[in-house]
Amino acid sequence: MNFFETSRQVTVLGAGMVGVSCALALQAKGWHVTLVDQRNPGEATSAGNAGVLSRSSLLPFNRPGLWQSLPRMLLRPGPSLQVRPSALAHFDFMWRFLWHARRQSFDITTVALDGLIQLSAQTHKAWLAQSAVQHRLRENGWLWLFQNDAAWRGSAFSREVLQEFSVAAQALHGQDIQSLEPHLSSQFQHALWIQDASSVDNPGEVVKAYANQFVKQGGVFHQSEVRALQKQPQGWQYLDASGSSHWAPNVVLAMGPWSESLLKASQFPSDFKAHMAFERGYHRHFKPVAGVTLQRPVYDTAGAYVLSPMVNAEGAPVLRMTTGVELAGRDAALNPQQLEAAENAARRAIPLKEAVEGSDWLGSRPTTPDSRPVIGEMPQCPGLWLAFGHQHIGFSTGPGTGVLLAELMAGESTSINPEAFSPARFS
Ligand SMILES: Cc1cc2nc3c(=O)[nH]c(=O)nc-3n(C[C@H](O)[C@H](O)[C@H](O)COP(=O)(O)OP(=O)(O)OC[C@H]3O[C@@H](n4cnc5c(N)ncnc54)[C@H](O)[C@@H]3O)c2cc1C
């Protein structure tokens, strides 16, 4: 490799949706890319999610009105939010997260996320076709369900914001809900059908297909546990679990919920701190009752679960139920309370067979205080690029992140404004 080619070498750490997307986008721009993960691609957070890709995800959880509802949420914890004692270690995240519920911050976040979501949607479509898995995409939206008038009225702010952004959505009432999803029970009086949305039937398989495409096009995948990063006079070195060191002129850190721990374990001068916390969430699979299915993911706003029609690794149809937020330490013990509550609510919404044995799963949504991922070069650390903190929407926004990061690394003009995602806001 000559000097020019060496300087176009990059190692991407983490092969979830975000890391694989960065690898694919950089490869498309002519970089020599090595992708590193301790597991096979797409086996962590990017495998267990609800598989929803929606423009409605421009709405972050911290929004105007959160302050008023907070006392009720903390005094009477419900299925949408459980706070465990281990979350107190992230106190600095919590007050910053609440601070960003201000209108001014919300406005910056919604515009930024909408740009990233739209860029991602078009990139997903191109990559699904390129990787021959376009059959996994359903372009029929998703459905938010409300049990009564009060709950429907309570969603007015979200509906207004979606309207401001011209997100295609249709309100459904009474029997219209069953016309769209015939097997849902009649307990839901109102629904919002978000039409600017799609979903996939197996998120982990989509990441694997993208990673296979990356390797087919000449990319290198290396299975290794990364323990620390070290700054070198020319580039970066990472140490793996066997004690070996590996050098690269450029490194992209895309280890999702594990990204900030790696920065902490690595010692080099920087005042960067993303204050990330972990919005944990569970999933459980159910065998569908014969003839009973859903056409699209549904979100029961009272039960705070999403039920998505999926296909498991063996190709059999399952309904995947994902839960709301459990604020806790990333590695704290499992607490099945939220799963049980969600299952009870889901069984009232649609007939379900028994849960699939061994299907329970826990993942951590990696969330920054302003609900915006960190995408860009780390301050004071030339050649170290960051792509993590995608909270509830990293499966859908991985591809846009990859495209934006590759443009930034090439010094090109960017498809969307990168400012709101800049790591500089955390230093
Ligand atoms: C219950 C739930 C439902 C969700 N639903 C949706 C949804 O419908 N739509 C959506 O867009 N998003 C959804 N999300 C969010 C989404 O899953 C995440 O934002 C996204 O998967 C994050 O991707 P990532 O690539 O950053 O992280 P990950 O997928 O976790 O990838 C990080 C990778 O880093 C690797 N790694 C970690 N440590 C090391 C190490 N030391 N050495 C080497 N490799 C390492 C891991 O093995 C992993 O492969 C949901 C999340 C949850 C928990």
The ligand as a Tripos MOL2 file, in Angstrom:
@<TRIPOS>MOLECULE
LIG
   53    58     1     0     0
SMALL
NO_CHARGES

@<TRIPOS>ATOM
      1 C1        -36.3340   -2.9000   23.1540 C.3       1 LIG1
      2 C2        -35.7280   -2.0570   22.0590 C.ar      1 LIG1
      3 C3        -36.4840   -1.7270   20.9350 C.ar      1 LIG1
      4 C4        -35.9350   -0.9300   19.9240 C.ar      1 LIG1
      5 N1        -36.6710   -0.6670   18.7830 N.ar      1 LIG1
      6 C5        -36.1040    0.0520   17.7750 C.ar      1 LIG1
      7 C6        -36.8150    0.2590   16.5590 C.ar      1 LIG1
      8 O1        -37.9370   -0.2170   16.3710 O.2       1 LIG1
      9 N2        -36.2150    0.9970   15.5860 N.ar      1 LIG1
     10 C7        -34.9590    1.5070   15.7420 C.ar      1 LIG1
     11 O2        -34.4870    2.1910   14.8400 O.2       1 LIG1
     12 N3        -34.2530    1.2830   16.8700 N.ar      1 LIG1
     13 C8        -34.7810    0.5750   17.8850 C.ar      1 LIG1
     14 N4        -34.0890    0.3680   19.0400 N.ar      1 LIG1
     15 C9        -32.7730    1.0020   19.2010 C.3       1 LIG1
     16 C10       -31.6950    0.3090   18.4220 C.3       1 LIG1
     17 O3        -31.7740   -1.1020   18.6080 O.3       1 LIG1
     18 C11       -30.3170    0.8160   18.8390 C.3       1 LIG1
     19 O4        -30.3010    2.2350   18.8050 O.3       1 LIG1
     20 C12       -29.2570    0.3280   17.8580 C.3       1 LIG1
     21 O5        -29.3310   -1.0880   17.7280 O.3       1 LIG1
     22 C13       -27.8680    0.7280   18.2820 C.3       1 LIG1
     23 O6        -26.9870    0.2130   17.3040 O.3       1 LIG1
     24 P1        -25.4290    0.2260   17.5210 P.3       1 LIG1
     25 O7        -24.8050   -0.3260   16.3030 O.co2     1 LIG1
     26 O8        -25.0200    1.5720   17.9700 O.co2     1 LIG1
     27 O9        -25.2080   -0.7450   18.7850 O.3       1 LIG1
     28 P2        -25.1250   -2.3440   18.8400 P.3       1 LIG1
     29 O10       -26.0670   -2.9690   17.8970 O.co2     1 LIG1
     30 O11       -25.2220   -2.7170   20.2710 O.co2     1 LIG1
     31 O12       -23.6600   -2.6350   18.3260 O.3       1 LIG1
     32 C14       -22.5200   -2.4090   19.1250 C.3       1 LIG1
     33 C15       -21.5360   -3.5220   18.8140 C.3       1 LIG1
     34 O13       -20.3220   -3.2850   19.5680 O.3       1 LIG1
     35 C16       -19.8150   -4.5390   19.9240 C.3       1 LIG1
     36 N5        -18.9150   -4.4270   21.0590 N.ar      1 LIG1
     37 C17       -19.1970   -3.9750   22.3060 C.ar      1 LIG1
     38 N6        -18.1160   -4.0060   23.0790 N.ar      1 LIG1
     39 C18       -17.1080   -4.4740   22.3140 C.ar      1 LIG1
     40 C19       -15.7250   -4.7210   22.5520 C.ar      1 LIG1
     41 N7        -15.1690   -4.4770   23.7390 N.pl3     1 LIG1
     42 N8        -14.9640   -5.1900   21.5200 N.ar      1 LIG1
     43 C20       -15.5170   -5.4350   20.3140 C.ar      1 LIG1
     44 N9        -16.8170   -5.2090   20.0350 N.ar      1 LIG1
     45 C21       -17.6020   -4.7350   21.0160 C.ar      1 LIG1
     46 C22       -21.0540   -5.3660   20.2720 C.3       1 LIG1
     47 O14       -20.7750   -6.7550   20.2110 O.3       1 LIG1
     48 C23       -22.0470   -4.8920   19.2220 C.3       1 LIG1
     49 O15       -22.0850   -5.7520   18.1050 O.3       1 LIG1
     50 C24       -34.6080   -0.4390   20.0590 C.ar      1 LIG1
     51 C25       -33.8450   -0.8000   21.1700 C.ar      1 LIG1
     52 C26       -34.3940   -1.6020   22.1590 C.ar      1 LIG1
     53 C27       -33.5410   -1.9980   23.3450 C.3       1 LIG1
@<TRIPOS>BOND
     1     1     2 1
     2     2     3 ar
     3     2    52 ar
     4     3     4 ar
     5     4     5 ar
     6     4    50 ar
     7     5     6 ar
     8     6     7 ar
     9     6    13 1
    10     7     8 2
    11     7     9 ar
    12     9    10 ar
    13    10    11 2
    14    10    12 ar
    15    12    13 ar
    16    13    14 ar
    17    14    15 1
    18    14    50 ar
    19    15    16 1
    20    16    17 1
    21    16    18 1
    22    18    19 1
    23    18    20 1
    24    20    21 1
    25    20    22 1
    26    22    23 1
    27    23    24 1
    28    24    25 2
    29    24    26 1
    30    24    27 1
    31    27    28 1
    32    28    29 2
    33    28    30 1
    34    28    31 1
    35    31    32 1
    36    32    33 1
    37    33    34 1
    38    33    48 1
    39    34    35 1
    40    35    36 1
    41    35    46 1
    42    36    37 ar
    43    36    45 ar
    44    37    38 ar
    45    38    39 ar
    46    39    40 ar
    47    39    45 ar
    48    40    41 1
    49    40    42 ar
    50    42    43 ar
    51    43    44 ar
    52    44    45 ar
    53    46    47 1
    54    46    48 1
    55    48    49 1
    56    50    51 ar
    57    51    52 ar
    58    52    53 1
@<TRIPOS>SUBSTRUCTURE
     1 LIG1         1 GROUP 0 **** ****
